[in-house]
Amino acid sequence: MELKKYIAIRYNAPTGFKPSQWNGEGRANLDPVWLVERLALFDGYCAPSLEAQSLKDFTVLIAFDAETHENYVRTVCNCVAGIDVRPVRVEAHETYSLRFNAFVQGDTDAEFVSLTRLDSDDALAPGFMERIDYYARREIEKGAVSQQPLYIAFPDGQNFDTATGRYTHHEYVTSAFGTLVEKRSAEMKGVYSDHHAKMATRFNTVVAASKGAQWCIVIHDNNAANVLRGKPVAEPSFTVGRHGIEIERREPVRKERPPQLSHTSAKASRTVGNFVRFLLGRPMILRK
């Protein structure tokens, strides 16, 4: 029995999202300011949680809008050290879920595959992929996955507020940090085949038991959907953030493009240097 594991990240694939700090001009997922800020969040929180996985035999698929500059795509993929990372280009008229599935068909001949859903600004606990491996192989050996796709749900998580440094315990039964395990085929459903709140109603589901949080939603000021939820905790199950990272909270006002030096914190993710490098099509600098 061969199992190939993937983590699928939409990043800036065409999805119709609207960040809280966007002036409404052009396409939000190609907005230079959003892209520069998202790079800092991905490099600071998501990427190190991938590097820290106790089981590293997985591939990260990152979906980009096909019009995203190649230098930016390369920089994002280079954020994650020691892990196989592959960019997936998505045209404006395409569905990223189908593009993920198409990539998998050409990437592996494994009989079974798993796709884990992860947002580019969030983080996974160090043992997350090890738990995926355990539950997936257990159910495959039972023959359950041969009959129908298996959804692995992770209800136990936490939040981290970048503005205050606080953690909260967040119990979320239909969290977005799920995994779909299925037989590899052209007809694969994929973990993005439906809203995460509906996946457990569509597929055979197992709940991953844990004694601590298995994921972390990073609360920051450029995501309108981010609200700090859960009960405050003195000690989190695991900590997030690359060593030395500091992202400052800013007022959601954008009157100037590009931002002026006097209006931008040197410690903020919206750095003048990276913004200018992005506009000039030059490689951006990661803060490691």
Buried (B, 14 or more C-beta within 10 A) or exposed (E): EEBBBBBBBBBBBBBEBEBEBBEEEEEBBBBBBBBBBBBBBBBBBBBBBBBBBEBEEBBBBBBBBBBBBEBBBEBBBBBBEEBEBEBBBBEEEBBBBBBBBBBBEEBBEBBBBBBBBBBBBBBBBBBBBEBBBBBBBEBBEEEBBEEEBBBBBBBBBBBBBBEEEBBBBBEBEBBBBBBBBBBBEEEBBBBBBBEBEEBBEBBBBBBBEBEBBBBBBBBBBBBEEBEBBBEEBEEBBBEBBBEEBEBEEBEEEBEEEBBEEEEBEEEBBBBBEBBBBBEEEEEBEBBE
